[in-house]
């Protein structure tokens, strides 16, 4: 039997840890935090606001048009100056 190609499948435990990290909740101390319902709800609300803000910033950065794409990127560092052979002066 050979191993599968690609990355290993994610376990439920791994997904929960990833989501808690996104909400800035320590995987080691979440049980004590969840024991107090008010603190748990406050931390979930705070974590959601942080993750929503960072997600919105990330999406804005992705949506922002790049000013140096295509032809503009290729010609940005190229100076179109040619020297005249007869007079030895640059002309554009």
C-alpha positions in Angstrom: 0.0 0.0 0.0 1.5 3.3 -1.0 0.9 6.7 0.6 -1.5 9.2 -0.9 -0.4 12.0 -3.2 -0.7 15.5 -1.9 -1.1 16.9 1.5 -2.6 14.8 4.4 -6.3 15.1 5.0 -7.2 17.7 7.6 -8.6 16.3 10.9 -11.5 18.0 12.7 -9.1 18.7 15.5 -6.7 20.6 13.2 -9.5 22.7 11.8 -10.7 23.7 15.2 -7.2 24.7 16.3 -6.8 26.7 13.1 -10.1 28.5 13.7 -9.3 29.2 17.3 -5.9 30.7 16.3 -7.8 32.9 13.8 -9.9 34.2 16.7 -6.8 34.6 19.0 -7.9 31.9 21.4 -5.2 29.7 22.9 -5.8 26.0 22.2 -4.4 25.1 25.6 -6.7 27.4 27.6 -9.9 27.3 25.7 -11.6 25.0 28.2 -11.1 27.3 31.1 -12.2 30.3 29.0 -15.4 28.4 27.9 -16.2 27.5 31.5 -17.2 31.2 32.0 -20.0 31.8 29.4 -19.7 35.6 29.5 -15.9 35.6 29.0 -16.3 33.0 26.2 -18.9 35.0 24.4 -16.8 38.2 24.8 -13.7 36.5 23.4 -15.7 35.0 20.5 -17.1 38.5 19.7 -13.7 40.1 19.9 -12.0 37.4 17.9 -14.6 37.6 15.2 -14.2 41.4 14.9 -10.4 40.9 14.6 -10.6 38.2 12.0 -13.3 40.1 10.0 -11.1 43.2 10.0 -8.0 41.3 8.9 -10.0 39.4 6.2 -11.5 42.7 4.8 -8.0 44.2 4.7 -6.7 41.1 2.9 -9.5 41.3 0.3 -8.9 45.0 -0.3 -5.3 44.4 -0.9 -6.2 41.6 -3.4 -8.7 43.8 -5.1 -6.5 46.8 -5.4 -5.4 47.2 -9.0 -1.8 46.9 -9.7 -0.3 50.0 -11.3 2.6 48.1 -12.9 1.1 45.2 -14.9 1.6 44.2 -18.5 3.2 46.7 -20.8 3.6 49.3 -18.0 5.7 46.8 -16.0 7.9 46.0 -19.0 8.6 49.6 -19.9 8.8 51.1 -16.4 12.6 50.8 -16.1 13.4 51.3 -19.8 14.4 54.8 -21.0 13.6 55.3 -24.6 16.5 57.5 -25.6 18.4 56.9 -28.8 21.7 58.5 -29.7 21.9 60.2 -33.1 24.9 58.8 -34.9 25.7 62.1 -36.8 25.5 64.6 -33.9 26.1 62.2 -30.9 23.2 63.8 -29.0 20.3 61.9 -27.5 16.9 62.3 -28.9 13.6 60.8 -27.7 
